[in-house]
């Protein structure tokens, strides 16, 4: 909470002086504002010599109904000739290149080409999302990138994917995977954590991703391949939850009932989200 308050203070001046449909030019400032206002970032990579970029400004971004939808995002224009380092970071090879990023700059969606007003409106409508559910984890990661903050944010994004529309569910799961991949890399540097526990837990989160995507048999096969006798005590409840959820979604009522008593009330409620 302290981190989020700090970000809110940092962003206050920018928020007060920036119109909702006015393009920013600093991605770093946009990240702070996105986290503070629970929005995603809309990025347009462009250049003054780019004909399709100018055309898109005229035919897409300038329309009032598009500007109204842009109010749900933090919009940023990045001139690739002046910001070569950012362009390289996002592997920009041609423009216009449109991105929707989370508050830490991770890619949720990308489109490499000119897109007209109708498709822009469809894109903005599809991805307009309030990220308050993720606010603390986004702010913690922004403040300090380490195993814990990356792991917690990856976990939170998986939970968040249960609440979003099906057409963007996979995109948010991909964001979750990006943070888990980073957490796995950062875990190697940790000296005071039980790495076996967290490596195993990362595998369980990967299985949960399959469950969220409806790949129930694949998830069951993955659970069966795990050596049940070597499931760490701290991971047992997560393992039981995933197994029970798979049984329920697979229509195996008998096996589900045998395991139901090992789940908490909160876990049973979460199963309902998977069923939806």
C-alpha positions, 0 to 999 in steps of 0.5 A, spaced: 500 500 500 505 504 501 508 503 494 502 504 491 501 511 495 508 513 493 506 512 485 500 516 486 504 522 489 509 521 483 504 521 478 499 526 481 502 532 477 502 528 470 495 526 471 492 533 473 496 536 467 494 530 462 488 530 458 485 523 457 486 523 450 492 526 450 499 522 448 504 522 453 511 521 450 515 518 456 514 510 457 516 510 464 512 516 466 506 512 463 508 506 467 507 510 473 500 513 471 498 506 469 499 503 475 496 509 479 490 509 475 489 502 474 489 502 467 493 499 461 498 503 457 496 504 449 503 505 445 504 507 438 511 507 435 511 511 430 516 516 426 515 523 422 517 520 416 512 514 416 506 515 411 502 510 414 503 513 421 501 520 419 495 516 416 493 513 422 493 519 426 488 522 421 484 517 420 484 513 426 486 516 433 483 523 431 476 521 431 472 523 437 469 516 439 476 513 438 478 518 443 473 517 448 475 509 448 482 512 449 480 515 456 480 507 459 488 507 457 494 511 458 496 513 451 503 514 449 507 515 442 514 513 441 518 516 436 523 511 434 528 515 431 528 519 438 528 513 442 532 507 439 533 504 445 526 503 447 524 501 440 530 495 440 527 493 447 520 491 443 524 489 437 520 494 432 522 493 425 517 496 422 511 502 423 506 503 425 506 498 431 501 498 436 502 495 443 497 494 449 502 494 455 501 493 463 503 498 468 510 494 468 511 495 460 510 487 459 506 486 452 499 484 452 497 485 445 501 487 439 499 489 432 504 491 427 501 495 421 496 501 420 489 499 422 483 503 421 478 507 425 473 501 426 479 496 428 482 501 433 475 501 436 474 494 436 481 493 439 480 499 445 473 496 446 476 489 447 482 491 452 479 496 456 480 493 463 480 496 470 487 493 473 485 495 480 485 487 482 492 487 481 494 494 483 498 492 489 502 487 486 504 491 480 506 497 484 511 492 488 514 489 482 515 496 479 518 498 485 523 492 486 524 486 481 525 480 484 523 473 485 517 474 490 514 480 486 515 477 479 512 470 482 506 474 486 504 478 480 504 472 475 500 468 480 495 474 481 495 475 473 492 467 473 487 469 478 485 475 474 484 471 468 478 468 471 474 474 471 476 477 464 472 475 457 474 469 454 477 473 448 482 476 452 483 470 457 489 467 453 492 474 453 492 475 460 495 468 461 501 470 457 502 476 461 502 471 467 507 466 464 512 472 462 512 474 470 513 466 472 518 466 467 522 471 470 521 469 477 524 462 475 530 466 472 530 470 479 529 464 483 536 462 481 539 468 485 535 467 491 539 464 497 534 464 503 528 460 499 527 453 499 528 453 491 525 446 491 518 448 493 518 454 489 520 450 482 514 445 484 509 451 485 511 454 478 509 447 475 503 447 479 501 454 476 503 451 469 498 446 470 493 451 473 494 455 466 491 449 462 485 448 467 483 455 466 484 454 458 479 448 459 485 443 457 483 438 463 485 432 460 492 435 459 492 438 466 490 431 469 496 427 465 501 432 468 498 431 475 499 424 474 506 425 472 508 428 478 511 424 484 505 424 489 510 422 495 514 428 493 509 433 493 512 439 498 507 439 504 506 447 503 504 445 496 499 439 498 493 444 498 494 447 491 495 440 488 489 437 492 485 443 489 488 442 482 486 435 482 479 436 485 478 442 480 480 437 474 475 431 477 469 436 477 470 439 470 471 432 467 465 430 470 468 425 475 463 426 481 466 420 485 473 422 485 471 429 486 467 427 493 473 423 495 477 429 495 472 435 497 474 434 504 481 436 503 479 443 500 477 449 504 471 453 503 475 459 499 478 453 495 471 450 493 468 457 491 474 458 487 472 452 483 466 455 481 470 460 477 473 455 473 466 452 472 464 458 469 
